[in-house]
Amino acid sequence: MLPVLLISVDNTVLSFALPAISRELRPSSTALLWIVDIYPLVLAGLLVAMGTLGDRIGRRKLLLIGATGFGAISAAAAFAPTAELLIAARAVMGFFGAMLMPSTLSLLRSMFLDARQRTLAIAVWAGAFAAGSSLGPIVGGVVLAHFSWGAVFLIAVPFLLPLLVLAPIVIPESKDPAPLRIDVLSVVLSLLALAPFVLAIKTLAHDGVGVLGLASLALALVSGFFFLRRQRRIANPLIDLTLFRHAPFAGSVLANFLAVFSLVGFLFFVSQHLQLVLGLDPLTAGLLLLPGAVLSVLAGLSAAHLVRRVPPRLVIVAGILLTTAGFALVILLRHDLDAGAIAVAFAILSVGVGTAETISNDTILSSVPPEKAGAASGVSETAYELGAVLGTAVLGAILAASYRSAVSVPAGIDPEAARQAGETLGGAIAVAESLSAEQGAALIDSARAAFDSGVGTTSLIAAVLMLVAAVAIQVSMQPRRR
């Protein structure tokens, strides 16, 4: 559970440090999104490969290597002096983080062979994942109340020290007795598909239709095509595409992806709304999300028992619909989105994510034999991290584009200050401090109104996507007569 908590906390703890990073490092809106996205993007590109590597060299061994590297780079990221160096450190953290996640899930699969024990173990695992994602902002709030933004990266230490001491003692080693060779070209193609795709989303949202955005999109589509074609033709595919012919597996991967897509996208704009629009300090803002974190864990554990009486399909669909309801509440109250409304919306959304994540992960793992657990968990975690990447990239890019189109920057101020104010809400608040009282107040009012108009648009798009996902899962996982 320690690496699960670490990775999930790290995925969301940064969201509450974004306002401070915006004020101190003053990145562009695109760079701000990359600070968040580069870490899960590298994870997503390497998870399946690392899952297969763990099957080959030993899952516990890979877990310890990843934990050591992750801790060292986290400490370096805490003292990054520029946005560019922070992005680079986050990328290397993603490399070592990719060693942690498949190891945890595949070790569970090899330790718990009884179906009921495995379902409960995965429920605890998913509960820790959901709790870590929800607790990230709370932990960030506590840390940021006393230290600078860099301290959020030092949170890794209390997780990693007991892991490095206890893992060799209490975790049994396991490997695949007949492991496949890792196809390096497939790894390269997967990264060439993912990274340019995210770059295309950010560039097209920021600059409109242009050469860089279209070229990135074309590279992503071509690389994705060759990646899929190679997986069908080689004997040791990075992703076994035949698994997706099994409808419950495919539906569960989709549920995994969209549950995290919604959670991370929600946290991206809510963390800024609570601090920069409502003016709450990081600790108070984080504590508002505590009920959601607790309910997420309880929902996952309850789902593990509920699925013995109710078809997994219905449990996953119910989770997705609850997630939709959380976004619907934000849409309804978008003109009066106070702290209480956000806490309630996040609690509803967290119950949905905890429910869907638990059952989707169990379905994914139960579809494969134990010796292939690393590769299957890699697929599951790839869906999770892709959801984290695209939740921020897609919803964050829409929010940023909406903000830029609606904000009104006072005339006559320094061009660089005008650019910063027009890029992000954090930048506008920082610039307002250097203006006259009248101009500063006008800029802050305009920036906050522009930000909240984007929140409504973003939530509507997310809610529609969740409804489409619920229908897709209901259809794909529907029992069929022989």
C-alpha positions, 0 to 999 in steps of 0.5 A, spaced: 500 500 500 505 504 501 507 505 493 500 505 491 499 511 496 505 515 494 504 515 487 496 517 487 498 522 492 503 525 488 498 525 482 494 530 485 498 533 491 501 538 486 494 541 484 494 545 490 501 547 489 499 550 482 497 557 485 504 558 488 508 555 482 504 560 478 506 566 482 513 564 484 516 560 477 511 564 473 510 559 467 506 560 461 499 556 461 502 551 457 508 550 461 503 549 467 499 544 464 506 540 462 508 540 470 502 536 471 502 532 465 509 530 464 509 525 470 503 521 468 505 521 461 511 518 462 508 513 466 503 511 461 508 510 456 512 505 460 507 502 465 506 496 460 513 495 459 515 495 466 510 490 468 513 485 463 520 487 466 517 486 473 515 479 470 522 478 467 527 480 473 522 479 479 516 484 481 519 485 488 526 487 485 523 492 480 519 495 486 525 497 490 529 499 484 523 504 482 522 506 490 530 508 490 530 512 484 523 516 485 525 518 492 532 521 489 529 525 484 523 527 488 528 531 493 531 534 487 524 536 484 523 540 491 529 545 489 527 546 481 529 553 480 525 554 473 519 551 470 523 547 465 527 544 470 521 542 474 518 539 468 524 535 467 525 532 474 517 530 473 519 526 467 524 522 471 520 521 476 515 518 471 520 513 469 521 510 476 514 511 478 512 506 472 516 501 476 512 501 482 505 501 480 505 494 475 509 491 481 504 492 486 498 490 483 501 483 480 504 482 487 497 482 489 495 477 483 500 472 485 499 472 493 492 472 493 489 466 488 483 465 492 478 469 488 474 472 494 481 474 497 483 477 491 477 481 490 478 484 497 485 485 496 484 489 490 478 493 493 483 495 499 489 497 493 483 501 489 481 504 496 488 506 497 489 509 490 482 513 491 484 515 498 491 517 496 488 521 490 483 525 494 488 526 500 493 529 495 490 536 496 489 535 503 496 533 504 499 538 500 494 543 504 498 541 510 505 542 507 503 548 504 501 552 510 508 551 513 513 550 507 514 553 500 511 549 494 517 545 493 516 541 500 510 537 496 515 533 493 519 531 499 512 527 502 515 521 498 520 520 504 516 517 509 512 513 504 519 510 501 523 509 507 519 504 511 518 501 504 525 500 502 526 497 509 520 492 510 519 490 503 525 485 502 522 482 509 514 481 508 513 481 500 515 474 497 518 475 490 515 473 484 516 472 476 513 469 470 517 462 469 517 464 462 517 471 461 517 474 454 522 479 451 521 486 451 520 489 444 523 496 445 521 499 438 513 498 441 515 502 447 518 507 443 512 507 438 507 508 444 511 514 447 511 517 440 504 516 440 502 519 447 507 525 448 505 528 441 498 527 442 498 531 449 502 536 445 497 537 440 491 538 445 495 543 448 498 547 442 491 547 439 487 549 445 493 555 446 495 557 439 489 555 435 490 551 428 497 551 427 503 547 424 506 545 430 499 542 433 497 539 426 504 536 426 504 533 433 497 530 432 499 527 425 505 524 428 501 521 434 496 518 429 501 515 425 505 512 431 499 509 434 497 506 427 504 503 427 504 501 434 497 497 434 499 494 427 506 491 430 502 489 437 498 484 432 504 481 428 510 480 433 510 474 438 512 478 444 507 484 444 507 490 449 500 490 449 496 483 448 490 486 443 487 479 444 485 481 451 480 486 448 476 481 445 473 479 452 468 485 453 468 485 460 476 486 460 475 492 455 469 495 458 473 495 465 479 498 462 475 504 459 471 505 466 478 505 469 480 510 464 474 515 465 474 514 472 481 517 473 480 522 467 474 525 471 477 525 478 484 529 476 480 533 471 476 535 477 481 536 482 485 541 477 480 546 476 477 545 483 484 546 487 485 553 483 477 555 484 478 554 492 484 558 493 484 563 487 477 565 487 474 563 494 481 565 497 482 559 502 488 557 504 491 551 502 490 547 508 482 549 509 481 548 501 484 541 502 480 539 508 474 541 505 475 534 500 477 530 506 470 527 506 470 525 499 477 521 501 474 517 506 467 516 502 472 513 496 475 508 500 468 506 503 465 505 497 471 501 494 470 496 500 463 496 499 463 495 492 467 488 493 462 485 497 456 488 493 459 485 487 458 478 490 450 479 489 450 484 483 453 484 476 460 487 476 457 491 470 451 494 474 456 496 479 461 500 474 455 503 471 453 506 477 460 508 479 460 512 472 453 515 473 455 518 480 461 521 477 456 524 472 452 527 478 458 530 481 459 534 475 452 536 474 452 539 481 458 543 479 454 545 472 448 547 476 451 551 481 457 554 477 454 561 478 454 560 486 460 555 487 461 556 494 466 551 498 460 547 501 458 545 494 465 543 492 465 539 498 459 535 496 460 535 489 467 532 490 464 527 495 459 524 490 464 524 485 469 520 489 464 515 491 463 514 484 470 513 482 472 509 488 466 504 486 468 504 479 476 503 480 475 497 485 471 493 480 474 495 474 481 493 476 478 486 479 475 484 472 482 486 469 486 482 473 481 476 473 481 475 466 488 473 465 493 467 469 497 469 475 504 469 471 501 474 466 499 479 472 504 484 470 502 485 463 495 485 465 496 490 471 500 494 466 494 495 461 490 497 467 495 502 470 496 505 463 489 506 463 489 510 469 495 514 467 492 516 461 486 518 464 490 522 469 494 525 463 488 526 458 484 529 464 488 534 465 490 535 458 483 535 455 479 539 461 485 543 463 486 546 455 479 547 455 479 551 461 485 555 459 482 557 452 476 559 455 479 563 461 484 566 455 478 568 451 474 571 457 479 575 461 480 582 460 487 585 461 487 593 463 490 597 457 497 600 458 500 595 462 507 592 461 506 587 455 510 581 459 505 582 465 499 582 460 501 576 457 502 573 464 495 575 466 492 573 460 495 566 461 493 563 468 488 566 474 495 565 478 498 569 473 493 575 473 493 575 481 500 576 481 500 581 476 495 585 480 499 586 486 504 590 482 498 595 479 494 600 482 488 598 487 483 600 482 486 596 476 488 590 480 481 589 483 478 590 476 483 585 473 482 580 479 474 580 478 475 579 471 480 573 471 476 570 477 469 571 472 473 568 466 476 562 470 469 560 473 466 561 466 471 555 464 469 551 469 462 550 467 464 549 460 469 544 462 464 540 467 459 540 462 464 536 457 466 531 462 459 530 464 457 528 457 463 524 456 461 520 463 454 519 460 457 516 454 462 511 458 456 509 462 452 507 455 458 504 452 460 499 459 453 497 459 453 495 452 460 492 452 459 488 458 452 486 457 451 478 458 450 475 451 447 468 449 451 463 446 
